[in-house]
Structures are given as C-alpha cells and as structure tokens.
Amino acid sequence: AAMNVPVRLLLCVSLFFTAFPLKSAAATVVSLDVHPKILKKSGDSVRIEWNGIPTPQSFDWLGIYNPATSSDENFIGYVYLSTFPTWNSGSASIDLPLLNLRSTYQFRIFSWNESEISNNTRRDDDENPLPGTAHLLATSEVISFVNDNDPAQIHLAFGSRDDEMRVLFITRAGRRSFVRYGLKKEEQTEMVKARASTYSRSDMCDSPANSEAGWRDPGFIHDGLMKNLKPGTRYYYQ
C-alpha cells in the first residue's frame, strides 16, 4: 500500500513523494538506481530504488543533491530510510517529483548512527541534528532535464495602470524573450519584449546566502508588461 513519507528540505522547494516497498534483496553491495535519467519538464517524477544495505540502521538516510557536484555535506533535502515499512530489509523504493532548478540532481545513501550525534553536529534552524556523511553507501547516476532553460515560475502582477498586467518568469540563460497576448488562444496578436535581469552572489548580504553552499544561481528574471487591456475581458498569453 502506498504511504506518505516526510522529506526534510533545506531549500524553499516543495517536494512530495509516495513510497513503494520492495522485496528484500540478497545482494551484498548496496545499489541505488534512479530512472528515468532525463526528465521532460519540471515536476516530473523519478523512481528511486535501493537494495542490499547489509546492516540497516534506523538513522540511515537518502540525501538529495542539486547540483550533482555538491559535496556530501551540501544536500538540499533528506529522508530517513526508517520511514519505510521495509527499511530493516535494506530495500525499498520511492517516487519523487523533481523541480527544474536549472542544474543536475544526484541521490546518495549514507549510514548514520545516533551515537554519532554530539555537540559539534551540524543542526538545522529548529536545532534538529543534520545527518552525518562519514559513511557513504551508494551514489546514484546524475539526473537532468531535457531543457534546463525552460521558462519557470510564471507569475502575473498588476502594472502601474489599470489597463496593464506584468508577466514574470525565470530562465537560466536570459536570452531575448517576448510575451504574446490576445483575445483568442489561437491568435495572440500583441507582443511585448520581456526585460531580463539577475543578481549575483556578491549582491547577497550575509552567509549562508553568499556562501559556497548556500548560494543558488537565480537564473534570469524576465518581465513583460502587457498594455491596453480592457477591463472584464479574458486574455490569453504565452
């Protein structure tokens, strides 16, 4: 039966997944498989399967990494394997939707024991101890998206005039872009340029936002202003 499993996130991204128990594996080498390896769009799911953990511990955990080149300590989220019904068999699987953060993902499994918690253990904002990375058991292949430059986080906002609306979205490359709009979905006759802007690590005030671990490339923020809109009228835009 499917069950909901909590995942602790260290970035402001919303991720939810469902767990599917697997039969116990007899393998002595821990395997960590993820498929598909390439996702079409933001929010698509991957299936993560692991087998062969020889001596499961209640604090063993799965780390989520983005970008995939992140050091072991710089995970963006994690889940304890003991949240799965079959954790003590050393095998299980989950379906996890991934947001397109404009860089690659990787997953890693670590063994961790409660006895390793000390006053020097890193903690989150709620003073919960963050899991240790001294005992790496398995590493997945890299997961990517077909197009890491897809427009994302599309928002509408009011303009300075009653007949204006702004369209804002984010891309990785900041290429020249436009917003088209009109009264018909199949025929959008108006077009405006979307200005692109961004900010850098040096613009951030303090750590962790400007640190190597905490900094996230925001991509480019595009801003297109739709004008001469008639009140009470439905418009289509893209």
C-alpha positions in Angstrom: 0.0 0.0 0.0 1.2 3.5 -0.8 2.2 5.7 2.1 3.3 9.3 2.5 6.9 9.8 3.7 8.2 13.1 5.0 11.3 14.6 3.4 13.3 17.3 5.1 14.2 20.2 2.8 17.0 22.7 3.3 15.8 24.9 0.3 12.4 26.5 -0.3 11.2 24.0 -2.8 8.1 21.8 -2.4 8.6 18.1 -2.9 6.3 15.3 -2.2 6.5 11.6 -3.0 5.0 8.2 -2.4 6.8 5.1 -1.2 6.5 1.6 -2.6 8.1 -1.2 -0.6 10.3 -3.8 -2.4 11.2 -7.3 -1.5 14.3 -7.9 0.5 17.4 -8.1 -1.6 20.2 -10.6 -1.0 22.9 -8.5 -2.7 25.9 -7.6 -0.5 26.7 -4.5 -2.5 24.4 -1.6 -2.0 22.7 -0.4 -5.2 21.0 2.9 -5.8 19.1 3.1 -9.1 17.1 6.1 -10.4 15.0 6.2 -13.6 14.3 7.9 -15.9 17.7 9.7 -16.1 16.3 12.6 -18.2 13.1 14.4 -17.3 10.9 16.3 -19.7 9.6 19.0 -17.5 9.6 20.4 -14.0 7.6 18.3 -11.6 8.1 15.0 -13.4 8.9 12.1 -11.1 11.8 9.7 -10.8 11.7 6.3 -9.3 14.5 5.8 -6.7 15.3 2.2 -5.7 17.9 0.8 -3.3 18.8 -2.7 -2.4 21.4 -4.6 -0.4 22.0 -2.5 2.7 23.7 -5.2 4.8 23.1 -3.9 8.3 20.3 -1.3 8.2 20.4 1.4 10.9 17.4 3.5 11.9 19.3 6.7 11.1 20.4 5.6 7.6 19.3 8.3 5.1 18.9 9.3 1.5 20.3 12.7 0.5 19.1 14.9 -2.3 21.8 16.9 -4.1 21.5 19.8 -6.6 23.8 20.4 -8.3 25.0 16.9 -8.6 28.6 18.1 -8.0 27.7 19.2 -4.5 29.9 17.9 -1.6 28.3 15.3 0.7 27.6 17.9 3.3 25.7 20.2 1.0 22.5 18.2 0.5 19.2 20.2 -0.2 17.0 17.6 1.4 17.0 14.2 3.0 14.7 11.4 4.3 15.5 8.7 6.8 15.2 5.2 5.3 13.5 4.0 8.5 10.3 5.9 7.4 9.7 3.0 5.0 7.9 -0.2 6.3 10.7 -2.5 4.8 13.7 -0.4 5.9 15.2 -3.2 8.0 15.3 -5.4 4.9 17.7 -3.0 3.3 15.5 -2.4 0.3 12.7 0.0 -0.8 11.7 2.5 -3.5 10.1 5.9 -3.8 8.6 8.1 -6.5 9.9 11.7 -6.1 8.9 14.7 -8.3 11.8 17.0 -9.1 11.7 20.7 -9.8 13.8 22.0 -12.6 16.4 24.0 -10.6 18.4 24.5 -13.8 21.1 22.1 -12.7 21.6 18.3 -12.3 20.4 16.1 -9.4 22.0 13.2 -7.7 21.0 11.0 -4.8 23.2 9.4 -2.1 22.6 6.9 0.7 24.6 7.1 4.0 24.8 5.0 7.1 24.4 7.0 10.3 24.1 6.1 13.9 22.5 8.0 16.8 25.7 7.6 18.8 27.5 9.9 16.3 25.4 12.9 17.4 27.5 15.3 19.5 27.6 19.0 20.4 29.6 19.6 17.2 27.0 18.0 15.0 25.5 20.4 12.4 21.9 21.4 13.1 19.0 22.9 11.2 17.1 26.1 12.1 15.0 24.1 14.5 18.1 22.7 16.3 17.5 19.2 14.9 20.8 17.4 14.2 21.6 17.1 10.5 22.6 13.6 9.4 26.3 12.7 9.1 28.1 11.9 5.9 31.0 9.9 7.1 29.7 6.6 5.8 28.6 6.7 2.2 26.9 3.6 1.0 25.8 4.3 -2.6 25.6 7.1 -5.2 23.1 7.4 -8.0 23.7 8.4 -11.6 23.1 12.1 -12.5 19.6 13.2 -13.3 18.9 16.0 -15.7 16.1 17.8 -17.6 15.8 17.8 -21.4 15.8 21.7 -21.3 17.3 23.4 -18.3 16.3 26.7 -19.9 12.6 26.2 -19.8 10.6 29.2 -18.6 9.6 28.6 -15.0 7.8 30.2 -12.0 5.4 32.2 -14.2 3.5 34.9 -12.3 1.1 37.7 -13.1 1.2 41.1 -11.3 -0.5 44.4 -11.6 1.1 47.2 -13.6 1.1 50.8 -12.6 -2.0 51.5 -14.7 -5.4 49.9 -14.5 -5.0 48.5 -18.1 -1.6 46.8 -17.5 -0.5 43.4 -16.3 3.0 42.1 -15.8 4.1 38.6 -16.8 7.2 37.4 -14.9 9.1 34.2 -15.4 12.6 32.7 -14.9 15.1 31.1 -17.3 18.7 30.0 -17.0 20.3 31.8 -19.9 18.4 35.1 -20.1 18.1 35.1 -23.8 16.0 37.6 -25.7 12.3 36.8 -24.9 8.8 38.1 -25.6 5.3 37.8 -24.2 2.5 37.4 -26.7 -1.2 38.0 -25.7 -4.6 38.4 -27.3 -8.3 37.7 -27.1 -8.0 34.2 -28.7 -5.9 31.3 -27.6 -5.0 30.5 -31.2 -4.5 34.1 -32.2 -2.4 36.3 -29.9 -1.8 39.4 -31.9 0.0 41.6 -29.3 3.7 41.1 -28.4 6.0 42.9 -25.9 9.6 42.4 -25.0 10.4 40.8 -21.7 13.3 42.6 -19.9 15.8 40.2 -18.3 17.7 40.9 -15.1 19.5 38.9 -12.4 21.7 39.3 -9.3 24.9 37.7 -8.2 26.4 36.1 -5.1 28.2 39.3 -4.2 24.8 41.1 -4.0 23.8 38.9 -1.1 24.2 40.4 2.4 25.5 37.5 4.5 26.0 33.8 4.9 24.6 31.3 4.1 23.1 33.1 1.1 26.5 34.3 -0.2 28.4 31.2 0.9 29.5 28.4 -1.5 27.0 26.0 0.0 24.1 28.4 0.4 24.3 30.4 -2.9 21.9 29.4 -5.7 22.1 30.8 -9.1 18.7 32.5 -9.6 18.8 32.5 -13.4 17.3 35.5 -15.1 14.0 37.1 -14.2 12.0 38.2 -17.2 9.5 41.0 -17.0 7.0 41.6 -19.8 4.3 44.4 -19.5 1.0 43.8 -21.3 -0.7 47.1 -22.0 -4.1 48.5 -23.2 -6.1 45.7 -21.6 -9.8 46.1 -21.5 -11.5 45.6 -18.0 -13.6 42.5 -17.7 -12.1 40.8 -20.7 -10.4 37.4 -20.9 -7.0 37.4 -22.4 -4.6 34.6 -23.4 -0.9 34.9 -23.1 2.3 32.9 -23.6 
